[in-house]
């Protein structure tokens, strides 16, 4: 660092200005490595952690009784921002494993592969085509791996599920983050059958496998030994003997390895003198129990080892015994890229114990969470898609005891659905003052740091500048106008720097501009339900994006900042009639008009049908929990003149309809049997549903 640059830094600090971001590499030069993956747009680990915005978690619904100290967490939002909040929870001791170790014991992620490879989803459509490729995808995933590493307990482990096209880049990233010595295994999972992916015209060999990269956080990571069943050939070759009662066994050696040098006893037994593994008394005891076999006189005696006493083969790194989910499987939820429960069972058993924390940052259909629940682990799942959230909710409320969703129904332990980055302002307004204050500080990334200047009580700081959270509860009807700002200015101007922030409900402010300048101080108005001042952030805010096509369900999403729910406006009709070419009546919901509203980069926007993401139906709504039965993507609806058809025989007393726009906003409505004109009562479904507190 030269003297001129040092002077520039000192002068900027004296003026109370933020240092330009481009100075970071000069101030904090990157660590020198023997080798690393280099590409455009690669940020330092420290910058990723520092610059990621932590967004508050707003409870939406709690399923089950919540009297326990911990309840499992399902989070809707961008996983990077939500993980920054989880990292704060870890620091506060709120994420703890069964043995008291802070952090998450096991992480499994199945991120989008960014390969543009086509998979088959339900109805023979493509499951997804990832749009982020090359360096952009690597950095997208690397940012999340940086936070995931911080969230792990010191003795935790992580499994990263990839395909063969990007796994070598991701392995280099993991080697950089965790250290090459922390690499445990490259697991090969044969995910499809031999005929599944043969190249046209010998373009390539059949692509049959995925790769799961397995890393530990440190040398203190302990793994459980997991066994797999013996193959039929192995059983035929080795367990080829049977007792009269049918118990199968094999014969194992009783000879003492190493002889006298290892201290093995030397004596005669059943006419054979050798070094033995047991004492003579022990051998006689085994013979009395009929566990010793001498195949012929003079042969070396051997011991019986029964098949039911053998745990199996210790887990290897090539997995060919777990089939993909078939069409009629009980665990199938028609979610693109869903993984089988047996795959996650093996992973969770290897890296965690009962009551440990298991985390999936790309929850998808919820396989990780469902298996964690069945195996007695606690869990956290995040996904940015509403389809994923409702699929997981349905799945967790309809669990069966067995892996593969077989057996008797079970009630899950309590879990809460949270919003992270998209909030319901109507619920925020109902919060007590202390909770409102806490949420407001979190929302804008402020430190909770009460202090006073000139007799004025202040609540926190943001980038060193003071923050006042206006107490609208204690001062109902009071307004904040330019005169209020001048009063504050006259009281504290000599004791603050160049910036001051006021957080309050939007309706409390009597001026529209984002800030007011008085002398050398800029007073910022941070409004709730919405306020984005882009100059305070390194990146423009961007909204979550929901798919309007099944091929886009697993696209990578990199949302920044927060927004507030603005339900779309819809005009629609519903009727019962015959579809063209069909013999029987069906129910038909027709969308006549659709209007979404959102704030994008600080601007109010409105959109029409092009901003519809999907329509979801619960055909037998119980009045408490939305239990997803059918999904219609916008591209499907458009192809059918914006109509959704469904059979009347599946309709209960009420249907819940959920319209979702591409920003994650939703509007709900009920359709009664009477409105449809269906009078014959339908037998109430016996499927279990959880109880939710809304």
C-alpha positions as CSV (number, residue, x, y, z in Angstrom):
1,X,0.0,0.0,0.0
2,X,1.7,3.2,-1.1
3,X,1.6,6.5,0.8
4,X,-0.7,8.3,-1.6
5,X,-3.3,5.5,-1.2
6,X,-3.0,5.6,2.6
7,X,-3.6,9.4,2.6
8,X,-6.8,8.9,0.4
9,X,-8.1,6.3,3.0
10,X,-7.4,8.6,6.0
11,X,-9.0,11.6,4.3
12,X,-12.1,9.6,3.5
13,X,-12.4,8.4,7.1
14,X,-12.0,11.9,8.5
15,X,-14.8,13.1,6.3
16,X,-17.0,10.3,7.6
17,X,-17.5,8.8,4.1
18,X,-17.8,5.1,3.3
19,X,-14.8,3.7,1.6
20,X,-15.3,2.7,-2.1
21,X,-15.8,-1.0,-2.6
22,X,-13.1,-1.2,-5.2
23,X,-10.5,-0.4,-2.5
24,X,-11.2,-3.7,-0.8
25,X,-8.6,-5.8,-2.5
26,X,-5.9,-3.1,-1.8
27,X,-6.9,-2.9,1.9
28,X,-7.4,-6.6,2.3
29,X,-5.3,-8.4,-0.4
30,X,-6.5,-12.0,-1.1
31,X,-4.7,-14.9,0.5
32,X,-2.0,-16.4,-1.6
33,X,-2.8,-20.0,-2.6
34,X,-0.8,-22.6,-4.4
35,X,-3.7,-22.9,-6.8
36,X,-7.3,-21.6,-7.1
37,X,-10.2,-21.3,-9.4
38,X,-10.0,-17.8,-11.0
39,X,-12.8,-16.2,-12.9
40,X,-14.4,-12.8,-13.5
41,X,-16.7,-11.6,-10.7
42,X,-15.2,-13.7,-7.9
43,X,-15.6,-12.0,-4.5
44,X,-13.6,-12.5,-1.4
45,X,-15.1,-14.7,1.3
46,X,-15.1,-11.8,3.8
47,X,-16.9,-9.5,1.4
48,X,-19.6,-12.1,0.7
49,X,-20.3,-12.5,4.4
50,X,-20.2,-8.7,5.0
51,X,-22.2,-7.6,2.0
52,X,-24.9,-10.2,2.2
53,X,-28.1,-8.7,3.6
54,X,-29.7,-10.5,6.5
55,X,-33.5,-10.4,6.2
56,X,-35.8,-11.0,9.2
57,X,-37.9,-14.1,9.4
58,X,-41.6,-13.4,9.6
59,X,-43.7,-16.4,10.9
60,X,-46.6,-17.2,8.6
61,X,-48.1,-20.4,10.0
62,X,-47.1,-22.9,12.7
63,X,-48.1,-26.5,12.2
64,X,-48.6,-28.7,15.3
65,X,-48.3,-27.7,19.0
66,X,-45.5,-25.3,19.6
67,X,-44.8,-25.9,23.2
68,X,-41.3,-27.2,22.6
69,X,-38.1,-25.2,22.9
70,X,-37.3,-25.9,19.2
71,X,-39.6,-26.2,16.2
72,X,-38.4,-27.0,12.7
73,X,-38.2,-24.3,10.1
74,X,-39.4,-24.0,6.5
75,X,-38.3,-20.7,5.0
76,X,-39.6,-19.0,1.8
77,X,-37.1,-16.7,0.3
78,X,-33.6,-16.2,-1.2
79,X,-31.4,-18.7,0.6
80,X,-28.3,-16.5,0.7
81,X,-30.1,-13.7,2.6
82,X,-31.9,-16.2,4.9
83,X,-28.7,-18.0,5.7
84,X,-27.1,-14.7,6.8
85,X,-30.0,-14.5,9.3
86,X,-29.4,-18.1,10.4
87,X,-25.8,-17.2,10.9
88,X,-26.8,-14.6,13.4
89,X,-29.0,-17.2,15.1
90,X,-26.0,-19.5,15.3
91,X,-23.9,-16.7,16.9
92,X,-26.7,-16.2,19.5
93,X,-26.7,-19.9,20.4
94,X,-30.1,-20.6,18.8
95,X,-28.8,-23.3,16.4
96,X,-27.5,-26.2,18.6
97,X,-27.1,-29.9,18.1
98,X,-28.1,-32.7,20.5
99,X,-24.7,-32.7,22.2
100,X,-24.7,-28.9,22.6
101,X,-22.4,-28.2,19.7
102,X,-23.4,-24.9,18.0
103,X,-24.1,-24.9,14.3
104,X,-25.6,-27.4,11.8
105,X,-24.4,-31.0,12.0
106,X,-25.2,-32.0,8.4
107,X,-26.0,-30.0,5.2
108,X,-27.2,-31.6,2.0
109,X,-27.8,-29.4,-1.1
110,X,-29.0,-30.3,-4.5
111,X,-28.6,-27.0,-6.4
112,X,-29.5,-26.4,-10.0
113,X,-26.7,-27.8,-12.1
114,X,-26.5,-24.9,-14.7
115,X,-25.9,-27.4,-17.5
116,X,-29.0,-26.8,-19.7
117,X,-29.4,-30.5,-19.6
118,X,-32.9,-31.7,-20.1
119,X,-34.6,-34.0,-17.6
120,X,-38.1,-35.3,-17.8
121,X,-40.6,-34.1,-15.3
122,X,-44.3,-34.8,-14.9
123,X,-46.4,-35.0,-18.0
124,X,-43.3,-35.7,-20.0
125,X,-42.1,-32.1,-19.9
126,X,-38.6,-30.9,-19.2
127,X,-38.0,-30.6,-15.5
128,X,-35.7,-27.6,-15.8
129,X,-33.2,-25.8,-18.0
130,X,-30.9,-23.7,-15.9
131,X,-30.1,-20.3,-17.2
132,X,-27.0,-19.4,-15.3
133,X,-23.9,-20.9,-16.8
134,X,-20.1,-20.8,-16.4
135,X,-18.6,-18.3,-14.0
136,X,-22.0,-16.8,-13.0
137,X,-23.2,-20.1,-11.8
138,X,-20.0,-21.0,-10.0
139,X,-20.1,-17.7,-8.1
140,X,-23.8,-18.1,-7.4
141,X,-23.1,-21.4,-5.7
142,X,-19.8,-20.3,-4.2
143,X,-21.5,-17.5,-2.3
144,X,-23.9,-19.9,-0.8
145,X,-21.1,-22.4,0.1
146,X,-19.3,-19.6,1.9
147,X,-22.4,-19.1,4.2
148,X,-23.0,-22.8,4.5
149,X,-19.5,-23.4,5.8
150,X,-20.0,-20.7,8.4
151,X,-23.3,-22.4,9.5
152,X,-21.7,-25.8,9.9
153,X,-20.8,-27.0,13.4
154,X,-17.0,-27.5,13.8
155,X,-17.6,-31.2,13.5
156,X,-20.2,-31.0,10.8
157,X,-20.2,-32.3,7.2
158,X,-21.7,-31.2,3.9
159,X,-22.9,-33.2,0.9
160,X,-23.1,-31.3,-2.4
161,X,-25.1,-33.1,-5.2
162,X,-24.0,-32.2,-8.7
163,X,-24.0,-33.8,-12.2
164,X,-20.8,-34.6,-14.1
165,X,-20.6,-31.3,-16.0
166,X,-20.0,-28.8,-13.2
167,X,-18.8,-31.0,-10.4
168,X,-15.1,-30.4,-11.1
169,X,-15.5,-26.6,-10.8
170,X,-17.5,-27.1,-7.6
171,X,-14.9,-29.4,-6.2
172,X,-12.2,-26.8,-6.7
173,X,-14.4,-24.2,-4.9
174,X,-15.0,-26.7,-2.0
175,X,-11.2,-27.4,-1.8
176,X,-10.6,-23.6,-1.5
177,X,-13.3,-23.1,1.2
178,X,-12.8,-26.2,3.3
179,X,-9.3,-27.3,2.4
180,X,-8.3,-30.2,0.3
181,X,-7.7,-32.3,3.4
182,X,-11.4,-31.9,4.3
183,X,-12.5,-33.8,1.2
184,X,-13.9,-37.2,2.3
185,X,-15.5,-38.8,-0.8
186,X,-16.7,-38.4,-4.3
187,X,-19.9,-40.5,-4.2
188,X,-21.2,-41.8,-7.5
189,X,-24.9,-42.4,-7.6
190,X,-26.3,-44.4,-10.6
191,X,-29.5,-42.3,-10.9
192,X,-30.9,-44.0,-14.0
193,X,-31.0,-47.2,-16.0
194,X,-28.5,-48.3,-18.7
195,X,-30.8,-47.3,-21.5
196,X,-31.7,-43.9,-20.0
197,X,-29.3,-41.5,-21.8
198,X,-27.5,-42.9,-24.9
199,X,-26.2,-40.3,-27.2
200,X,-27.8,-39.9,-30.7
201,X,-25.4,-41.2,-33.4
202,X,-22.8,-42.1,-30.8
203,X,-22.4,-38.5,-29.6
204,X,-21.6,-39.7,-26.1
205,X,-21.7,-42.7,-23.9
206,X,-24.8,-43.2,-21.7
207,X,-24.8,-40.7,-18.8
208,X,-26.1,-42.6,-15.9
209,X,-24.8,-41.0,-12.7
210,X,-24.7,-38.0,-10.5
211,X,-21.8,-37.0,-8.2
212,X,-22.2,-36.1,-4.5
213,X,-19.2,-34.3,-3.1
214,X,-18.7,-35.1,0.6
215,X,-16.6,-32.7,2.8
216,X,-16.0,-32.3,6.6
217,X,-15.7,-29.0,8.5
218,X,-12.6,-30.2,10.4
219,X,-10.7,-33.2,11.6
220,X,-13.1,-33.5,14.6
221,X,-15.9,-34.6,12.3
222,X,-17.1,-38.1,13.2
223,X,-19.0,-40.2,10.8
224,X,-21.4,-43.1,11.5
225,X,-20.8,-46.5,9.9
226,X,-23.7,-47.3,7.6
227,X,-24.1,-50.8,6.1
228,X,-25.7,-51.9,2.9
229,X,-27.3,-55.3,2.3
230,X,-25.2,-58.1,0.8
231,X,-25.7,-58.9,-2.9
232,X,-27.4,-62.2,-3.8
233,X,-24.2,-63.4,-5.4
234,X,-22.2,-62.6,-2.2
235,X,-24.8,-64.6,-0.2
236,X,-24.6,-67.6,-2.6
237,X,-20.8,-67.5,-2.5
238,X,-20.3,-67.1,1.2
239,X,-23.5,-67.8,3.2
240,X,-24.0,-71.2,1.6
241,X,-24.6,-73.2,4.7
242,X,-27.8,-73.6,6.7
243,X,-28.8,-75.0,10.1
244,X,-31.8,-77.4,10.2
245,X,-34.0,-74.4,11.3
246,X,-33.0,-72.6,8.1
247,X,-30.6,-70.0,9.6
248,X,-27.9,-69.2,7.0
249,X,-24.3,-69.0,8.0
250,X,-20.7,-68.8,6.7
251,X,-17.5,-70.2,8.1
252,X,-14.8,-67.9,9.4
253,X,-11.3,-68.6,10.5
254,X,-10.3,-69.2,14.1
255,X,-6.6,-69.1,13.5
256,X,-4.7,-66.4,15.4
257,X,-3.0,-63.9,12.9
258,X,0.6,-63.3,13.7
259,X,1.1,-66.4,15.8
260,X,3.4,-66.1,18.9
261,X,4.5,-62.6,17.9
262,X,0.9,-61.3,18.5
263,X,0.5,-63.3,21.7
264,X,-1.9,-65.8,20.3
265,X,-2.3,-69.0,22.4
266,X,-0.8,-72.3,21.0
267,X,-2.5,-75.6,21.8
268,X,-4.2,-78.6,20.3
269,X,-8.0,-78.4,19.6
270,X,-10.1,-81.1,17.9
271,X,-6.9,-82.9,16.8
272,X,-5.3,-79.8,15.2
273,X,-2.4,-77.9,16.8
274,X,-2.2,-74.2,15.8
275,X,-2.1,-70.6,17.1
276,X,-5.7,-69.7,17.8
277,X,-7.5,-66.4,18.2
278,X,-9.3,-67.5,21.4
279,X,-8.2,-69.3,24.6
280,X,-8.9,-73.1,24.9
281,X,-11.7,-72.4,27.4
282,X,-13.4,-70.1,25.0
283,X,-13.1,-72.6,22.1
284,X,-14.6,-75.3,24.2
285,X,-17.5,-73.0,25.1
286,X,-18.1,-72.3,21.4
287,X,-18.1,-76.0,20.6
288,X,-20.7,-76.7,23.4
289,X,-22.9,-74.0,21.7
290,X,-22.5,-75.8,18.4
291,X,-20.8,-72.8,16.8
292,X,-17.7,-74.8,15.7
293,X,-17.6,-76.7,12.5
294,X,-14.9,-79.2,11.4
295,X,-15.7,-80.2,7.8
296,X,-13.7,-83.4,8.1
297,X,-11.3,-85.1,10.5
298,X,-8.0,-83.2,10.7
299,X,-9.4,-80.1,9.0
300,X,-8.9,-76.8,10.8
301,X,-12.0,-76.0,12.8
302,X,-14.0,-72.9,11.8
303,X,-16.7,-70.8,13.5
304,X,-20.2,-70.2,12.3
305,X,-21.2,-66.6,11.5
306,X,-24.9,-66.3,11.0
307,X,-26.4,-64.0,8.4
308,X,-28.7,-62.3,10.8
309,X,-25.8,-61.3,13.0
310,X,-23.9,-59.6,10.1
311,X,-24.7,-55.9,9.6
312,X,-23.9,-55.9,5.9
313,X,-21.3,-54.3,3.8
314,X,-19.8,-51.0,5.1
315,X,-20.9,-48.1,2.8
316,X,-18.8,-47.6,-0.3
317,X,-18.6,-44.6,-2.6
318,X,-20.4,-46.1,-5.6
319,X,-24.1,-46.4,-5.0
320,X,-25.9,-48.6,-7.6
321,X,-28.7,-49.9,-5.3
322,X,-30.9,-46.8,-5.1
323,X,-33.4,-46.5,-7.9
324,X,-34.8,-43.2,-9.2
325,X,-38.4,-42.5,-8.3
326,X,-40.8,-44.4,-10.5
327,X,-44.2,-43.2,-11.8
328,X,-46.3,-45.0,-9.3
329,X,-44.1,-44.7,-6.2
330,X,-45.8,-43.7,-3.0
331,X,-43.2,-41.0,-2.3
332,X,-43.7,-39.3,-5.7
333,X,-44.9,-35.7,-5.5
334,X,-44.7,-34.8,-9.2
335,X,-42.0,-32.3,-8.4
336,X,-39.2,-31.9,-11.0
337,X,-35.8,-33.3,-9.9
338,X,-37.3,-35.0,-6.7
339,X,-34.7,-37.3,-5.2
340,X,-35.6,-40.7,-3.6
341,X,-35.9,-40.9,0.2
342,X,-33.5,-43.9,0.4
343,X,-30.7,-41.6,-1.0
344,X,-31.2,-39.1,1.8
345,X,-31.6,-41.7,4.4
346,X,-28.1,-43.0,3.7
347,X,-26.6,-39.5,3.8
348,X,-28.4,-38.4,7.0
349,X,-27.5,-41.6,8.8
350,X,-23.9,-41.2,7.8
351,X,-23.4,-37.6,9.0
352,X,-25.8,-37.0,11.9
353,X,-27.4,-38.5,15.0
354,X,-30.9,-38.1,16.6
355,X,-31.9,-34.5,17.4
356,X,-29.0,-33.1,15.4
357,X,-29.7,-30.3,13.0
358,X,-30.0,-31.1,9.3
359,X,-30.2,-28.3,6.7
360,X,-31.2,-28.1,3.0
361,X,-30.8,-24.7,1.4
362,X,-32.5,-25.9,-1.9
363,X,-35.4,-27.8,-0.3
364,X,-37.3,-28.5,-3.5
365,X,-39.9,-31.2,-2.9
366,X,-38.7,-31.6,0.7
367,X,-37.0,-35.1,0.6
368,X,-34.2,-34.0,3.0
369,X,-36.7,-32.6,5.5
370,X,-39.1,-35.6,5.3
371,X,-36.3,-38.1,5.9
372,X,-34.8,-36.0,8.7
373,X,-38.2,-36.0,10.4
374,X,-38.5,-39.8,10.1
375,X,-35.0,-40.4,11.5
376,X,-35.6,-38.1,14.5
377,X,-33.5,-35.2,13.4
378,X,-34.4,-31.5,13.6
379,X,-34.4,-29.7,10.3
380,X,-34.3,-26.4,8.5
381,X,-35.3,-26.0,4.8
382,X,-35.2,-23.0,2.5
383,X,-36.6,-22.5,-1.0
384,X,-37.4,-19.5,-3.2
385,X,-40.3,-21.2,-5.0
386,X,-43.9,-21.1,-3.8
387,X,-44.5,-24.5,-5.5
388,X,-41.7,-26.0,-3.4
389,X,-43.0,-24.5,-0.2
390,X,-46.5,-25.8,-0.7
391,X,-45.2,-29.2,-1.8
392,X,-43.1,-29.5,1.3
393,X,-46.0,-28.4,3.5
394,X,-48.3,-31.0,2.0
395,X,-45.5,-33.7,2.3
396,X,-44.8,-33.0,5.9
397,X,-48.5,-33.2,6.8
398,X,-48.9,-36.5,5.0
399,X,-45.9,-38.5,6.2
400,X,-45.7,-42.2,6.6
401,X,-43.3,-44.0,8.9
402,X,-41.3,-45.9,6.3
403,X,-38.6,-44.6,4.0
404,X,-40.3,-44.4,0.6
405,X,-43.4,-43.1,2.4
406,X,-44.7,-46.5,3.3
407,X,-46.3,-47.7,6.5
408,X,-48.6,-45.9,9.0
409,X,-49.2,-42.1,9.0
410,X,-47.2,-40.1,11.5
411,X,-47.7,-36.6,12.8
412,X,-44.6,-34.4,12.3
413,X,-43.0,-32.5,15.2
414,X,-44.0,-28.8,15.2
415,X,-42.7,-26.7,12.3
416,X,-43.1,-23.1,11.3
417,X,-43.3,-21.5,7.8
418,X,-41.5,-18.2,7.6
419,X,-41.2,-15.5,5.0
420,X,-37.7,-14.1,4.4
421,X,-37.6,-11.1,2.1
422,X,-41.3,-10.9,1.2
423,X,-43.4,-9.7,4.1
424,X,-47.1,-9.3,5.1
425,X,-47.4,-5.7,6.3
426,X,-50.8,-6.3,7.8
427,X,-49.3,-8.8,10.3
428,X,-46.3,-6.5,11.0
429,X,-48.7,-3.7,12.1
430,X,-50.1,-6.0,14.7
431,X,-46.8,-6.6,16.4
432,X,-46.1,-5.2,19.9
433,X,-43.7,-2.3,20.0
434,X,-40.7,-4.3,21.1
435,X,-41.2,-6.8,18.3
436,X,-41.8,-4.0,15.7
437,X,-38.6,-2.3,16.8
438,X,-36.6,-5.5,16.5
439,X,-38.0,-6.3,13.0
440,X,-37.5,-2.7,11.8
441,X,-33.8,-2.8,12.8
442,X,-33.3,-6.2,11.2
443,X,-35.1,-5.2,8.0
444,X,-32.6,-2.4,7.2
445,X,-29.5,-4.2,8.5
446,X,-29.1,-2.0,11.6
447,X,-27.2,-2.9,14.7
448,X,-29.4,-3.1,17.8
449,X,-27.3,-0.5,19.7
450,X,-29.4,1.8,22.0
451,X,-27.7,5.1,22.7
452,X,-28.5,8.8,23.2
453,X,-27.3,12.0,21.5
454,X,-28.3,15.4,22.9
455,X,-30.9,13.8,25.1
456,X,-32.6,12.0,22.1
457,X,-32.9,8.3,22.7
458,X,-31.8,6.3,19.6
459,X,-32.1,2.7,18.7
460,X,-29.2,1.5,16.6
461,X,-26.6,2.2,14.0
462,X,-26.2,1.5,10.3
463,X,-22.7,1.8,8.9
464,X,-21.7,3.9,11.9
465,X,-24.7,6.3,11.5
466,X,-27.4,6.7,14.2
467,X,-30.9,5.2,13.7
468,X,-34.1,6.2,15.3
469,X,-37.1,3.8,15.2
470,X,-40.2,6.0,15.5
471,X,-42.5,4.7,18.2
472,X,-45.9,4.9,16.4
473,X,-47.5,2.8,19.0
474,X,-46.9,5.2,21.9
475,X,-47.5,8.2,19.6
476,X,-50.7,7.4,17.6
477,X,-51.6,10.1,15.1
478,X,-48.2,11.9,15.3
479,X,-46.6,12.7,11.9
480,X,-43.0,13.2,10.8
481,X,-42.7,16.3,8.6
482,X,-39.9,18.6,7.6
483,X,-40.3,20.6,10.8
484,X,-39.8,17.4,12.8
485,X,-36.5,16.8,10.9
486,X,-35.4,20.4,11.7
487,X,-36.2,19.9,15.4
488,X,-34.0,16.8,15.5
489,X,-31.3,18.6,13.6
490,X,-31.1,21.5,16.0
491,X,-30.8,19.1,18.9
492,X,-28.1,16.8,17.6
493,X,-26.4,18.4,14.6
494,X,-23.1,19.0,16.4
495,X,-22.9,15.5,17.7
496,X,-23.5,13.3,14.7
497,X,-21.8,12.6,11.4
498,X,-23.1,13.2,7.9
499,X,-26.0,10.7,8.0
500,X,-29.0,10.0,10.2
501,X,-31.8,7.5,9.7
502,X,-35.5,7.4,10.8
503,X,-37.5,4.2,10.4
504,X,-41.3,4.5,10.6
505,X,-44.5,3.3,8.9
506,X,-44.8,4.8,5.5
507,X,-48.1,6.6,6.4
508,X,-46.4,8.5,9.2
509,X,-44.1,10.6,6.9
510,X,-45.5,13.8,5.5
511,X,-42.9,14.2,2.8
512,X,-42.2,12.0,-0.3
513,X,-38.5,12.3,-0.9
514,X,-36.1,9.7,0.4
515,X,-34.0,12.2,2.3
516,X,-33.7,15.8,3.5
517,X,-30.4,17.7,3.6
518,X,-29.8,20.2,6.4
519,X,-26.4,21.8,6.5
520,X,-23.9,18.9,6.1
521,X,-26.3,16.2,7.4
522,X,-28.5,14.0,5.3
523,X,-31.7,12.7,7.1
524,X,-33.0,9.5,5.5
525,X,-36.6,8.3,5.7
526,X,-36.7,4.5,5.8
527,X,-40.4,3.7,5.2
528,X,-42.2,0.5,6.1
529,X,-43.9,-1.2,4.2
530,X,-41.4,-0.2,1.5
531,X,-38.2,1.8,1.3
532,X,-35.1,1.0,-0.8
533,X,-32.4,3.6,-0.9
534,X,-30.0,2.1,-3.4
535,X,-27.1,4.3,-2.5
536,X,-26.9,2.5,0.8
537,X,-26.3,-0.9,-0.9
538,X,-23.7,-2.3,-3.3
539,X,-26.3,-3.9,-5.5
540,X,-29.8,-2.9,-6.7
541,X,-32.6,-4.7,-5.0
542,X,-34.2,-7.5,-7.2
543,X,-37.3,-9.5,-6.5
544,X,-37.8,-13.2,-6.3
545,X,-38.9,-14.8,-9.5
546,X,-41.5,-17.6,-9.7
547,X,-41.7,-19.9,-12.7
548,X,-44.5,-19.8,-15.2
549,X,-43.4,-23.0,-16.9
550,X,-42.4,-26.4,-15.4
551,X,-39.1,-26.2,-17.2
552,X,-38.2,-23.2,-15.0
553,X,-39.0,-24.7,-11.6
554,X,-35.4,-25.1,-10.6
555,X,-33.9,-22.0,-12.2
556,X,-31.3,-20.3,-10.0
557,X,-32.6,-17.2,-8.2
558,X,-30.4,-14.5,-6.8
559,X,-32.8,-12.0,-5.1
560,X,-31.4,-9.0,-3.2
561,X,-33.2,-7.1,-0.5
562,X,-36.9,-7.3,0.6
563,X,-40.4,-6.4,-0.5
564,X,-43.9,-6.5,0.8
565,X,-46.8,-8.6,-0.3
566,X,-49.1,-6.9,-2.8
567,X,-51.8,-9.5,-3.7
568,X,-52.6,-9.6,-7.5
569,X,-56.0,-8.6,-8.7
570,X,-57.9,-11.2,-10.6
571,X,-61.2,-11.5,-12.4
572,X,-62.3,-15.1,-12.9
573,X,-65.3,-17.3,-13.3
574,X,-66.0,-21.0,-12.6
575,X,-68.5,-23.3,-14.1
576,X,-69.2,-27.0,-14.8
577,X,-69.4,-28.0,-18.5
578,X,-68.1,-30.4,-21.1
579,X,-64.6,-29.8,-22.4
580,X,-64.4,-30.1,-26.2
581,X,-64.0,-33.7,-27.2
582,X,-64.9,-35.0,-23.7
583,X,-68.0,-37.0,-22.7
584,X,-68.3,-36.0,-19.0
585,X,-68.7,-32.7,-17.3
586,X,-65.7,-31.0,-15.7
587,X,-65.2,-28.0,-13.5
588,X,-63.6,-25.1,-15.4
589,X,-62.0,-22.0,-13.9
590,X,-61.4,-19.2,-16.4
591,X,-59.1,-16.3,-15.7
592,X,-60.5,-13.1,-17.4
593,X,-58.1,-10.5,-16.1
594,X,-54.9,-10.6,-14.0
595,X,-52.9,-7.6,-12.6
596,X,-49.8,-7.9,-10.5
597,X,-48.2,-5.1,-8.5
598,X,-44.6,-5.0,-7.2
599,X,-41.7,-2.7,-6.4
600,X,-38.7,-3.3,-8.7
601,X,-35.5,-1.3,-8.1
602,X,-37.5,1.3,-6.2
603,X,-40.2,1.7,-8.8
604,X,-43.9,0.7,-8.7
605,X,-44.7,-1.7,-11.5
606,X,-47.9,-3.3,-12.8
607,X,-48.2,-6.3,-15.0
608,X,-50.9,-8.3,-16.8
609,X,-51.2,-12.0,-17.6
610,X,-47.6,-12.2,-18.5
611,X,-46.8,-11.8,-14.7
612,X,-48.9,-14.8,-13.7
613,X,-46.8,-17.7,-12.5
614,X,-49.2,-20.5,-11.6
615,X,-52.6,-21.4,-10.2
616,X,-52.8,-23.9,-7.4
617,X,-55.9,-25.8,-6.1
618,X,-56.8,-27.6,-2.9
619,X,-59.9,-29.5,-4.0
620,X,-61.0,-30.5,-0.5
621,X,-60.0,-27.5,1.7
622,X,-60.5,-28.1,5.4
623,X,-60.6,-24.4,6.3
624,X,-57.2,-24.5,8.0
625,X,-54.4,-25.8,5.9
626,X,-53.8,-25.4,2.1
627,X,-53.2,-29.0,0.9
628,X,-51.9,-28.8,-2.7
629,X,-53.8,-31.1,-5.1
630,X,-53.2,-29.5,-8.5
631,X,-50.8,-27.0,-10.2
632,X,-51.4,-25.2,-13.5
633,X,-48.5,-23.2,-14.9
634,X,-49.2,-20.0,-16.8
635,X,-47.9,-21.4,-20.1
636,X,-50.4,-24.3,-19.7
637,X,-53.3,-21.9,-18.9
638,X,-52.4,-19.7,-21.8
639,X,-52.4,-22.6,-24.2
640,X,-55.9,-23.5,-23.0
641,X,-57.3,-19.9,-23.3
642,X,-56.5,-19.2,-19.6
643,X,-58.7,-22.1,-18.4
644,X,-58.0,-24.7,-15.8
645,X,-60.1,-27.9,-15.9
646,X,-60.5,-30.4,-13.0
647,X,-62.8,-33.4,-12.3
648,X,-65.9,-32.7,-10.2
649,X,-65.7,-36.1,-8.4
650,X,-62.6,-34.9,-6.4
651,X,-64.3,-31.7,-5.1
652,X,-65.1,-31.4,-1.4
653,X,-67.3,-28.9,0.3
654,X,-64.9,-26.1,-0.6
655,X,-62.0,-25.5,-3.0
656,X,-59.2,-23.2,-2.1
657,X,-57.8,-21.4,-5.2
658,X,-54.3,-19.7,-5.0
659,X,-53.1,-17.4,-7.7
660,X,-49.4,-16.7,-7.6
661,X,-47.5,-14.0,-9.6
662,X,-43.9,-14.2,-10.7
663,X,-42.8,-12.2,-7.7
664,X,-44.2,-14.6,-5.1
665,X,-47.3,-12.6,-4.3
666,X,-50.5,-14.6,-4.0
667,X,-54.2,-14.1,-3.9
668,X,-56.6,-16.7,-2.4
669,X,-60.3,-17.4,-2.9
670,X,-62.8,-20.1,-1.9
671,X,-65.2,-21.9,-4.3
672,X,-68.0,-23.8,-2.7
673,X,-69.8,-26.8,-4.1
674,X,-72.9,-24.7,-4.2
675,X,-71.2,-22.1,-6.5
676,X,-70.1,-24.9,-8.8
677,X,-73.7,-26.3,-8.8
678,X,-72.5,-29.7,-7.5
679,X,-75.1,-31.0,-5.0
680,X,-74.2,-34.6,-4.3
681,X,-72.2,-34.7,-1.1
682,X,-68.6,-35.9,-1.5
683,X,-67.2,-38.3,1.1
684,X,-64.7,-36.4,3.2
685,X,-61.1,-37.4,2.5
686,X,-59.4,-39.5,5.2
687,X,-55.9,-38.1,4.4
688,X,-54.3,-36.6,7.5
689,X,-53.9,-32.8,7.7
690,X,-51.9,-30.9,10.3
691,X,-53.4,-28.0,12.3
692,X,-51.9,-24.6,11.6
693,X,-51.9,-21.4,13.6
694,X,-52.2,-18.6,11.1
